[in-house]
Each structure stands twice: as structure tokens, then as C-alpha cells.
């Protein structure tokens, strides 16, 4: 993945809508197949990645824990609030969209713990002016899109629109 600064410094051409759409699928899949370190203290993590005409860049990586079951409720609530802050304007440009990716060493099947993390991110983001974002669960066996907020919260209705 390129960073926003390195792509701009090289004078790289702007990404097309088709390239951005492809990156929306490729980035979670590629992130999931990265190796997990055996015995790591933090194998589950929450990533916030932005996509736009300027490129793809990682805004935050928030380590969660080394479990696949229900996380510590207070710790994960705080992490989900941090992820929601990372989605807000002006931390992103208006033409960017975000990926919130729950990376863990398991198949891309939604567990109760994954759904809980997703719900906390949504609750933390609902009252904020965020970039459009998509939530993924990913691991070595692939990625699964769980939710997509199609427009930012500054839209005409004032309510987030989801797919």
C-alpha cells in the first residue's frame, strides 16, 4: 500500500473510481493474509484505512487482544471510540472513503464478538461527521464486508445512509 505523501511526492496520477473500488476489495483481503505472529500478545486489531484519488493510506491500527471471543468491554469501547474519531472530518478529505477492518486469525465468519465490536464502532460514529465507511472482518481465509455507510453524515437528511 502506498501512503498519501509518497504518492503525492512522486506525482503519481490520481486513482480512478474503478481503482478505488478495486482497492476497497483488495485492501481487506491483503491485510487478512499477512502472517500472524505465533504467541503475539495482540493478534486481533482494528484498522482504519482511507481510499481516495490521492491513494490508499493507513490512518490507524488499534491493537485489541489475542482472543477471538468477547473482548474486554471497557477496553474495546475505548478503542471503538478512537476508531470513530479517526473517521471524522477534517481528518479525511471530502472525496475519501474509509475502511474499518477487524483483522483476526480466523475465517471471515461473523462471530458474536465481531458483531459486538462492529456495533460499538457504529455507536461511536453515529453522532460524528464521518467519511463514508465500510466495515470488514478479515483473516487468513478472506474478507467479508459487513456494513457500508454510503454517504457522510453531513448529507441532506442528517441521518447516515447505509446499504
C-alpha positions in Angstrom: 0.0 0.0 0.0 1.2 3.5 -0.8 0.9 6.4 1.6 -0.8 9.6 0.7 2.5 11.5 1.0 4.6 9.2 -1.1 2.1 9.0 -3.9 1.8 12.8 -4.0 5.6 13.3 -3.8 6.1 11.1 -6.9 3.5 12.9 -8.8 1.5 9.7 -9.2 -1.7 10.0 -11.2 -4.9 10.2 -9.3 -6.7 6.9 -8.8 -9.8 6.3 -10.9 -13.1 5.3 -9.4 -12.5 1.8 -10.7 -9.1 1.6 -8.9 -10.7 2.9 -5.7 -13.5 0.2 -6.0 -10.8 -2.5 -6.6 -8.8 -1.3 -3.6 -11.9 -1.4 -1.4 -11.9 -5.2 -2.1 -8.2 -5.8 -2.3 -7.0 -4.0 0.8 -9.0 -6.1 3.4 -8.1 -9.3 1.6 -4.4 -8.4 1.5 -4.4 -7.3 5.1 -6.0 -10.6 6.1 -3.4 -12.8 4.5 -0.5 -11.0 6.3 1.1 -13.5 8.7 0.1 -13.6 12.3 2.9 -13.9 14.8 2.5 -17.1 16.9 2.0 -16.2 20.6 1.6 -12.5 19.9 0.1 -10.5 22.7 -2.2 -8.7 20.3 -3.4 -10.8 17.3 -6.7 -9.1 16.8 -6.7 -5.4 15.6 -8.9 -2.7 14.3 -7.6 -0.8 11.2 -8.8 2.5 9.7 -7.7 2.9 6.1 -8.6 5.7 3.7 -9.1 5.4 0.0 -9.3 8.3 -2.4 -8.0 9.8 -5.6 -4.7 10.5 -3.8 -4.1 6.9 -2.9 -4.6 4.5 0.0 -3.2 5.2 3.4 -3.5 3.7 6.9 -4.8 6.2 9.4 -4.8 4.0 12.5 -4.0 0.5 13.7 -5.6 -0.2 17.1 -4.5 -3.5 18.8 -7.3 -5.2 20.6 -6.2 -8.5 22.2 -5.1 -12.1 21.4 -8.6 -13.6 21.8 -11.4 -14.4 19.4 -14.2 -14.4 21.9 -15.8 -11.4 23.6 -13.3 -8.6 24.2 -12.9 -6.7 27.5 -15.9 -4.4 27.3 -14.3 -1.2 28.6 -11.1 -1.6 26.5 -13.0 -2.3 23.3 -15.4 0.6 23.9 -12.5 3.0 24.2 -10.8 1.6 21.0 -14.0 1.8 19.0 -14.4 5.5 20.1 -10.8 6.1 18.8 -11.6 4.4 15.5 -14.7 6.6 15.1 -12.7 9.7 15.8 -10.3 8.6 13.0 -13.3 8.6 10.6 -14.2 12.2 11.3 -13.7 15.4 9.3 -11.3 17.1 9.0 -9.0 14.1 9.5 -10.1 12.9 6.0 -10.6 14.7 2.7 -14.1 15.1 1.4 -13.5 12.8 -1.6 -12.2 9.9 0.5 -13.9 6.9 1.9 -12.7 4.7 4.8 -12.4 1.1 5.6 -12.7 -0.1 9.1 -11.2 -3.6 9.2 -11.3 -6.0 12.1 -8.3 -8.2 11.5 -8.1 -11.5 13.3 -6.7 -15.0 12.8 -9.9 -16.7 12.0 -12.2 -17.4 9.0 -14.3 -14.4 7.7 -17.4 -15.6 9.5 -19.0 -13.1 11.8 -18.9 -14.1 15.4 -20.8 -12.6 18.3 -17.6 -10.9 19.4 -17.1 -9.4 15.9 -20.7 -8.2 15.8 -20.2 -6.6 19.2 -17.1 -4.7 18.0 -18.9 -3.6 14.9 -21.9 -2.3 17.0 -19.6 -0.3 19.2 -17.9 1.3 16.2 -21.3 2.2 14.7 -22.5 3.7 18.1 -19.3 5.7 18.4 -19.5 7.0 14.8 -23.3 7.8 14.6 -23.1 11.2 16.2 -20.0 12.3 14.2 -19.4 13.8 10.8 -17.6 10.9 9.3 -16.3 10.0 5.8 -18.3 7.3 4.1 -17.0 4.0 5.5 -17.2 0.2 5.2 -16.7 -2.3 8.0 -14.9 -5.6 7.1 -13.9 -8.7 9.1 -10.8 -10.3 7.7 -8.4 -13.1 8.3 -6.2 -15.6 6.5 -9.1 -17.2 4.7 -10.5 -13.9 3.2 -12.5 -10.8 4.0 -16.2 -10.2 4.5 -17.9 -6.8 4.1 -20.4 -6.3 6.9 -21.6 -2.8 6.5 -21.2 0.3 4.3 -22.2 3.9 5.2 -22.8 5.2 1.7 -22.7 9.0 2.4 -21.2 11.1 5.1 -23.2 12.3 8.0 -23.3 15.8 6.5 -25.8 14.7 3.9 -29.1 16.4 3.2 -31.1 14.3 5.7 -28.6 14.5 8.5 -29.0 10.7 9.0 -26.4 8.2 7.9 -27.4 6.2 4.9 -26.4 2.6 4.9 -26.6 -0.2 2.4 
